């Protein structure tokens, strides 16, 4: 398991202190309405709510927000895909793929074997195959230009 990220907060509060949505938004560079939306999309993200609906984020909530931000805004997951990773339903997160699987590399023309793990695997394999073919065509077109 990875070590938790360093605290993004530059204030005098204790590391285990609860933070308001404004403090979390400012420290992580994520707008407040996005945090509220993520609370709806990720059932595991449940900050405490005080009277008047004031949200208080615990350190584990902040860590979860940082992980969601990493998956969605840096690794390119959709919200549904990020939720699957966090729930342990995704096959291999992008960050755990072996070297050589960068998005800018063009794969060989041989199709990759599809893992047989679920009924929808064939459909996913077909979509991946078509995307690989499209990426190869685009790469050839760019090389010819």
Protein Blocks (a to p, Z undefined) as FASTA:
>chain_A
ZZddddfbdcfbdfkbccdfklmmmmnopafklmmmmmmmmmklccdddehhiacddfkl
mmmmmmmmmmmmmnopafklmmmmmnopafbdfklpcehiafkbccdfbdcddddfbfkl
mmmmmmmmmmmmmmmmmmmmmmmZZ
